[in-house]
Amino acid sequence: MRITLNGEPHDLAGPLSVTALLGQLQIDPRRVAVEHNRIVLKRGSFDATLVAEGDEVEIVNFVGGGDGN
């Protein structure tokens, strides 16, 4: 099945949870924000949200840094 991941086509074996998708991509779910079909997900819903054929997923990494001012 094909989804759009960060604006690019991405093939998956079948539907899976956002948590499972992040695991496949080796992404720590504590360090990202996820938008699924234009809805920003709360971290607590990652297990219950299924990614299916044609879905759009955006994953944004939190970047630390700056001088704290």
C-alpha positions as a printed NumPy array, in Angstrom:
array([[ 0.   ,  0.   ,  0.   ],
       [ 1.166,  3.53 , -0.658],
       [ 0.999,  6.564,  1.599],
       [ 2.47 , 10.036,  1.321],
       [ 5.157, 10.532,  3.956],
       [ 6.529, 14.057,  4.358],
       [ 5.375, 14.873,  0.823],
       [ 6.93 , 11.801, -0.812],
       [ 5.379,  8.462, -1.857],
       [ 6.173,  5.692,  0.624],
       [ 5.216,  2.018,  0.351],
       [ 4.116, -0.077,  3.323],
       [ 3.194, -3.765,  3.564],
       [-0.241, -2.923,  4.97 ],
       [-2.133, -0.762,  7.425],
       [-0.326, -0.099, 10.692],
       [-0.483,  2.223, 13.677],
       [ 1.44 ,  5.466, 13.808],
       [ 3.524,  3.899, 16.598],
       [ 4.422,  0.956, 14.325],
       [ 5.241,  3.297, 11.432],
       [ 7.589,  5.309, 13.628],
       [ 9.193,  2.038, 14.76 ],
       [ 9.765,  0.937, 11.164],
       [11.345,  4.307, 10.428],
       [13.469,  4.044, 13.619],
       [12.054,  7.317, 14.939],
       [11.641,  7.942, 18.669],
       [ 7.967,  8.901, 19.142],
       [ 8.917, 11.144, 22.078],
       [10.91 , 13.437, 19.777],
       [ 8.428, 14.077, 16.978],
       [ 5.093, 15.625, 16.151],
       [ 2.883, 13.688, 13.731],
       [ 0.188, 14.999, 11.428],
       [-2.147, 12.36 ,  9.96 ],
       [-4.41 , 13.493,  7.108],
       [-3.908, 17.132,  8.164],
       [-4.752, 16.508, 11.822],
       [-2.013, 16.927, 14.423],
       [-2.074, 13.86 , 16.659],
       [-1.613, 13.758, 20.392],
       [ 1.111, 11.326, 21.362],
       [-1.417,  9.245, 23.301],
       [-3.319,  8.48 , 20.091],
       [-0.338,  7.078, 18.136],
       [-1.237,  3.447, 19.036],
       [-4.901,  3.83 , 18.076],
       [-4.395,  5.78 , 14.837],
       [-4.094,  3.532, 11.787],
       [-2.248,  4.593,  8.668],
       [-3.949,  3.166,  5.567],
       [-3.776,  3.341,  1.772],
       [-3.647,  6.9  ,  0.463],
       [-3.115,  8.558,  3.857],
       [-0.881, 11.578,  4.265],
       [ 1.578, 11.573,  7.165],
       [ 3.929, 14.382,  8.145],
       [ 6.565, 13.725, 10.791],
       [ 8.37 , 16.704, 12.283],
       [11.425, 16.246, 14.496],
       [11.872, 18.475, 17.525],
       [15.241, 20.172, 17.342],
       [16.925, 21.34 , 20.502],
       [19.368, 24.162, 20.692],
       [19.507, 27.879, 20.928],
       [20.921, 29.916, 23.76 ],
       [17.868, 29.723, 26.027],
       [17.034, 33.432, 25.776]])
